[in-house]
Amino acid sequence: MNRSALMTPEMVRELAARYHSPLYVFFESIVRARCAELRAALSYPNSVIRYACKALTLRAIPQIVREEGFWIDASSLNEAKRALLAGFAPATVQFTGESSSEAVFTELMELGVDINCSSLDQMRLIGRLFPRARVSFRLNPGEGHGANNKVNTGGPASKHGIYIDQLDDVRRVIRQYDLQLTGIHAHIGSGTDLEHWLRIKDITLAVAKGFDELSFINLGGGLPVVYNPVTDAPMPLAEWGERLSESMAMYCHELGRDIRLEIEPGRFVVAECGFLISEIQNIKRTPGYQFAILNTGFNHNPRPAMYGSYHPIDIVSGDGRDVIGSEEYVIGGYLCESGDIFTRSETGELLPRRFPTLRVGDLAVMGLVGAYSHSMKSDYNSMNLPASVLIDSQGTAQVIERRGTLEDIIRRENEVY
């Protein structure tokens, strides 16, 4: 996504001056555009697109997605509750998570939220609590894929789902508790390419043929997003949608009845809508590197530190001058952590990038922080959390989350000494 097409240098300076930095900026128009692209790609008529809201849970974003006709995939009880607060009907919210307890599952069922089981123990727990309940299960298809092993959610090394060699156990639990199996779900990783999507689609449909009572098949999310235009490839959405739609139509024709197709993208919907504005506050040198230190860190975007993820960074002069020159910099954060570096390789090495000559007071605009940046933020080092601003469809900036304070950080602490 071209930052300059969305935010001019004047706009960046105005936002930073009005709302201070660091600052999250989200664009409503991009969320709606990604939703429209997904809807257009799927021609199969009985399709539901769930938004995997863990990608970005700020209430304004699920509200936009709800207006676009999407349903919700939640990975925790509180995510399910946040979806309900955003206006989603309980019947459109589904829980798929690794945690399970009697209290959590009871509350989910009382809320009317469907539970998609990720283990046999989860199925047994529901069976004990609610015999004859409606359930679905997450399948580990025996292989996975993703941008790297930390986002791979299938195969023997993945904790997610019920492994494909345990389908007879699934049937036994269903019979034991007289459960009503409504669907099968498979998701193999974030950044999955078309070839792997189609392989998992075929495996999932083959498994589904062994369960006659299904009403839906969920093929998961993981659609790739182009973070680095040099190395990343987009999903050919038209071909992806056509192949999925054709397979579902053929499957239902053979079955003799209609089955709902579900997908659950998260990152694809929101990654490009988000930007993080920060200020360059220090420039320093060592014999090997030149560092530019921002007033943000992995507490506001942990993806580079966690995964070695690439995020584009544009520079806007703080004083209105033209940015000129060309020098290499390592871009670092303000946390007291050696790993607080934004320009690194997937294996963790420092990876300088070429920028115009930087000055203290210049602004850095980090792109593609809409997914898994804000949602994984923290107040590490007791740093206040940034405000979040939504640029609505009319181009008006609205504060959708205020800036944090020390009182927010310590509000749950008790004085005992």
C-alpha positions in Angstrom: 0.0 0.0 0.0 1.5 3.3 -1.1 1.6 5.5 2.0 1.9 8.7 0.0 -1.4 8.0 -1.7 -3.2 8.0 1.6 -1.2 10.4 3.8 0.6 13.3 2.5 3.6 14.7 4.5 1.3 17.6 5.6 -1.3 15.1 6.8 1.3 13.1 8.7 2.7 16.2 10.4 -0.9 17.4 11.2 -1.9 14.1 12.8 1.3 13.9 14.8 0.9 17.5 16.0 -2.8 17.0 16.9 -2.7 13.6 18.5 1.0 13.3 19.4 3.2 10.3 18.6 3.4 7.4 18.6 0.0 7.2 16.9 -1.9 4.4 15.3 -3.8 5.5 12.2 -6.4 3.2 10.6 -8.2 3.8 7.3 -11.9 2.7 7.0 -11.8 2.7 3.2 -9.1 0.0 3.1 -11.0 -2.3 5.3 -14.1 -1.9 3.2 -12.1 -2.4 0.0 -10.5 -5.7 1.2 -14.0 -6.9 2.3 -15.4 -6.1 -1.1 -12.5 -8.0 -2.8 -13.2 -11.1 -0.8 -16.9 -11.0 -1.5 -16.3 -10.6 -5.2 -13.9 -13.5 -5.4 -16.3 -16.1 -4.0 -19.1 -17.0 -6.5 -20.4 -20.0 -4.5 -23.7 -18.7 -3.3 -23.9 -20.2 0.2 -20.7 -18.6 1.5 -19.9 -16.9 4.8 -16.8 -14.8 5.4 -15.8 -14.7 9.1 -13.4 -12.0 10.3 -10.7 -13.5 12.5 -10.9 -10.6 15.0 -7.7 -11.4 16.8 -6.0 -9.5 14.0 -7.5 -6.2 15.2 -10.1 -6.1 17.9 -10.6 -2.3 18.2 -14.4 -2.0 18.3 -14.6 0.3 15.4 -13.0 -2.2 13.1 -15.4 -5.2 13.8 -18.3 -2.7 13.4 -17.1 -1.8 9.9 -16.7 -5.5 9.1 -20.2 -6.3 10.4 -21.6 -3.6 8.1 -19.8 -5.4 5.2 -21.8 -8.6 6.0 -19.0 -10.6 7.7 -19.4 -12.9 10.6 -16.8 -13.4 13.4 -14.1 -16.0 14.3 -13.2 -15.4 18.0 -10.2 -17.1 19.8 -11.2 -16.2 23.3 -14.3 -15.6 25.5 -13.5 -11.9 25.6 -13.1 -11.7 21.8 -16.5 -13.2 21.5 -17.9 -10.7 24.0 -16.2 -7.9 22.1 -17.9 -9.0 18.9 -21.3 -8.9 20.6 -20.5 -5.4 21.9 -19.8 -4.5 18.3 -23.3 -5.5 17.3 -22.8 -9.1 16.0 -25.6 -11.5 16.6 -24.5 -14.5 18.7 -25.4 -16.9 15.9 -22.7 -15.2 13.7 -19.9 -15.6 16.3 -17.9 -18.8 16.6 -15.2 -19.6 19.1 -12.1 -21.4 18.0 -9.5 -21.5 20.8 -7.0 -23.7 22.5 -8.1 -22.9 26.0 -11.1 -24.6 27.6 -12.7 -24.6 31.0 -16.1 -25.4 32.4 -16.7 -21.7 33.2 -15.6 -20.4 29.8 -17.5 -23.0 27.8 -20.6 -22.6 29.9 -20.6 -18.8 29.4 -20.0 -19.2 25.6 -22.9 -21.6 25.3 -25.1 -19.3 27.4 -24.2 -16.4 25.1 -25.3 -18.5 22.1 -21.8 -18.6 20.6 -21.0 -21.8 18.7 -17.8 -23.6 19.8 -15.4 -25.1 17.3 -13.4 -27.7 19.2 -9.6 -27.8 18.7 -9.1 -31.0 20.8 -10.8 -34.2 21.8 -10.8 -33.0 25.4 -12.8 -29.9 24.4 -15.3 -32.1 22.7 -15.6 -34.3 25.8 -16.0 -31.2 28.0 -18.9 -29.9 25.9 -20.4 -33.4 25.9 -20.3 -33.6 29.7 -21.7 -30.1 30.1 -24.2 -30.0 27.3 -25.1 -33.5 25.9 -26.5 -33.3 22.4 -25.0 -29.9 21.9 -24.1 -28.6 18.4 -20.3 -28.6 17.8 -17.8 -28.5 15.1 -14.1 -29.4 15.2 -10.8 -28.1 13.9 -8.9 -30.5 11.8 -5.1 -30.6 11.8 -4.7 -31.9 8.2 -1.2 -33.3 8.7 0.6 -30.5 7.0 0.9 -26.8 7.3 2.3 -23.7 5.7 3.0 -20.0 6.5 5.5 -17.2 6.3 7.6 -19.0 8.9 7.3 -21.8 11.5 6.0 -19.4 14.1 2.8 -18.8 12.1 2.5 -22.4 10.8 -0.8 -23.8 12.2 -0.8 -27.3 10.7 1.3 -30.5 10.7 2.9 -32.6 13.4 4.6 -29.7 15.1 1.5 -27.6 15.4 -0.6 -27.5 18.6 -3.7 -26.6 16.7 -6.6 -28.9 15.9 -7.3 -32.6 16.1 -4.8 -34.6 14.1 -6.1 -36.2 10.9 -5.3 -39.8 12.3 -7.8 -39.3 15.2 -11.0 -39.1 13.2 -12.3 -42.3 14.6 -11.8 -40.8 18.1 -13.9 -37.9 17.0 -16.7 -40.2 16.0 -16.5 -42.1 19.3 -16.8 -38.9 21.3 -19.8 -37.7 19.1 -21.5 -41.0 19.7 -20.7 -41.1 23.4 -22.3 -37.7 24.1 -24.8 -37.7 21.3 -23.3 -34.4 20.0 -24.6 -32.8 16.8 -21.6 -32.3 14.5 -22.2 -29.2 12.4 -18.9 -28.5 10.6 -15.3 -29.1 10.0 -12.6 -26.4 10.1 -9.0 -26.4 8.8 -6.4 -23.6 8.9 -2.8 -24.2 8.2 -1.0 -20.9 8.6 -0.6 -17.2 7.9 0.7 -16.3 4.5 -0.5 -19.5 2.8 -0.1 -19.6 -1.0 -2.7 -20.8 -3.5 -1.1 -24.2 -4.0 -1.2 -25.0 -0.2 -4.7 -23.6 0.1 -5.9 -25.9 -2.6 -4.1 -28.9 -1.1 -5.8 -28.3 2.3 -9.1 -27.7 0.6 -8.9 -31.1 -1.0 -7.9 -32.8 2.2 -10.7 -31.1 4.2 -13.3 -32.0 1.6 -12.2 -35.6 1.6 -12.4 -35.8 5.4 -15.8 -34.1 5.3 -17.2 -37.0 3.2 -16.9 -39.2 6.2 -19.3 -37.0 8.2 -22.8 -37.0 6.7 -24.4 -34.5 9.1 -22.3 -31.4 8.3 -23.9 -28.1 7.5 -20.6 -26.1 6.9 -17.0 -26.5 5.9 -14.5 -23.8 7.0 -11.3 -23.6 5.1 -9.7 -21.1 7.4 -7.7 -17.9 6.7 -4.0 -17.1 6.1 -4.4 -15.2 2.8 -1.0 -13.6 2.1 -0.4 -9.9 2.3 2.5 -8.2 0.5 4.6 -6.6 3.2 7.9 -6.6 1.2 7.2 -6.1 -2.5 10.6 -7.6 -3.3 10.0 -11.0 -1.7 6.2 -11.3 -1.1 3.6 -12.4 -3.7 -0.1 -11.7 -3.4 -2.8 -14.3 -3.6 -4.5 -14.4 -7.1 -7.9 -13.8 -5.5 -9.9 -14.4 -8.6 -8.4 -17.9 -9.2 -8.5 -18.7 -5.5 -12.2 -17.8 -5.3 -13.0 -19.7 -8.5 -11.3 -22.9 -7.4 -12.9 -22.9 -4.0 -16.3 -22.1 -5.4 -16.1 -24.8 -8.1 -14.9 -27.4 -5.5 -17.8 -26.6 -3.2 -20.4 -26.8 -5.9 -19.1 -30.1 -7.1 -18.9 -31.5 -3.5 -22.5 -30.5 -2.8 -23.7 -31.9 -6.1 -22.1 -35.3 -5.3 -23.5 -35.1 -1.7 -27.0 -34.1 -2.9 -27.5 -31.2 -0.5 -26.2 -27.7 0.2 -23.2 -27.1 2.5 -22.1 -23.7 3.6 -18.6 -22.6 2.7 -16.8 -20.5 5.3 -13.5 -18.8 5.3 -12.0 -16.7 8.1 -9.4 -14.1 7.0 -8.0 -11.7 9.6 -4.7 -10.2 8.4 -5.9 -9.8 4.8 -8.8 -7.7 5.9 -6.9 -5.2 8.1 -3.1 -5.4 7.6 -3.0 -2.6 5.0 -5.4 -0.3 6.8 -3.0 0.5 9.7 0.0 2.8 10.1 2.1 3.7 13.1 3.5 7.3 13.2 6.5 7.9 15.4 9.2 10.4 15.8 13.0 10.0 15.4 14.4 11.0 18.8 18.1 9.9 18.6 20.6 9.2 15.9 23.8 7.4 16.9 26.7 5.4 15.4 28.8 2.4 16.2 31.7 1.1 14.1 29.3 -1.2 12.2 26.0 0.6 12.1 24.1 3.9 12.2 21.0 3.8 14.3 17.8 5.9 14.2 15.8 5.5 17.5 12.0 6.1 17.4 9.7 6.9 20.2 7.9 3.6 19.7 9.1 0.0 20.0 8.0 -3.7 19.9 5.5 -2.8 22.6 3.5 -1.2 19.8 4.5 -3.5 16.9 6.0 -6.7 18.1 6.0 -8.5 14.7 9.6 -7.6 13.7 10.9 -8.8 17.1 8.8 -11.9 17.2 8.9 -13.1 13.6 11.6 -11.0 11.9 8.7 -9.4 9.9 9.3 -6.7 7.3 7.3 -3.5 7.6 7.7 -0.6 5.1 8.9 2.6 6.7 8.6 6.0 5.1 10.1 9.2 6.3 8.4 12.6 6.6 10.5 15.6 7.6 9.4 17.1 10.9 10.1 20.7 9.8 8.7 20.6 6.3 12.0 20.5 4.4 12.5 18.1 1.5 14.1 14.9 2.6 17.2 14.3 0.5 20.4 12.3 0.6 20.8 8.5 1.0 22.3 6.7 4.0 21.9 3.3 5.7 20.2 3.1 9.1 19.1 0.5 11.5 15.7 1.6 12.8 15.4 0.9 16.5 12.8 1.4 19.2 12.9 3.2 22.5 12.7 0.2 24.8 15.5 -1.0 27.1 15.9 -4.1 25.0 18.6 -5.1 22.5 16.0 -6.9 20.5 13.9 -3.7 20.0 14.8 -3.4 16.3 12.4 -2.9 13.4 14.8 -3.5 10.5 16.0 -7.1 11.0 16.1 -10.4 9.0 13.8 -13.3 9.7 16.6 -15.0 11.6 17.2 -11.9 13.8 20.2 -10.2 12.2 20.3 -6.4 11.9 19.4 -5.4 8.4 20.1 -1.7 7.7 17.9 0.0 5.1 18.6 3.0 2.9 16.7 6.2 3.8 17.1 9.9 3.2 19.5 11.6 5.6 17.5 11.6 8.8 17.3 14.3 11.5 16.0 14.2 15.1 12.4 15.3 14.9 11.6 13.7 11.6 8.6 11.4 11.5 8.6 7.7 10.6 5.5 6.2 9.1 5.5 2.4 9.5 3.0 0.7 7.2 0.9 -2.5 7.3 0.5 -2.5 11.1 -3.3 -3.1 10.9 -2.9 -6.8 11.8 -1.3 -8.3 14.9 0.5 -5.1 15.9 -2.1 -3.1 17.8 -3.8 -6.3 19.0 -0.5 -7.6 20.5 0.6 -4.3 22.0 1.8 -4.0 25.6 2.8 -1.4 28.1 6.3 -2.9 28.6 8.8 -0.5 30.3 5.6 1.2 31.6 5.3 3.1 28.4 1.9 4.7 27.8 0.0 3.1 24.9 -0.6 5.2 21.8 -3.9 6.7 20.8 -5.7 5.2 17.8 -7.3 7.4 15.0 -9.7 6.2 12.4 -9.8 8.0 9.0 -13.4 7.5 8.0 -14.7 7.2 4.5 -15.1 10.9 4.3 -11.5 11.5 5.3 -12.3 12.7 8.8 -10.0 11.7 11.6 -11.8 10.3 14.7 -10.2 9.1 17.9 -11.4 5.6 18.5 -9.0 4.9 21.4 -7.5 7.5 23.7 -3.8 7.6 24.6 -2.9 5.6 27.7 -1.8 7.0 31.0 0.2 5.8 34.0 -3.1 5.3 35.8 -4.2 2.8 33.1 -1.0 0.9 33.7 -1.3 0.6 37.5 -5.1 0.5 37.8 -5.2 -3.2 38.7 -2.4 -3.1 41.3 -3.0 -3.2 45.0 -0.9 -1.4 47.6 0.3 -4.0 50.2 3.4 -2.5 51.7 
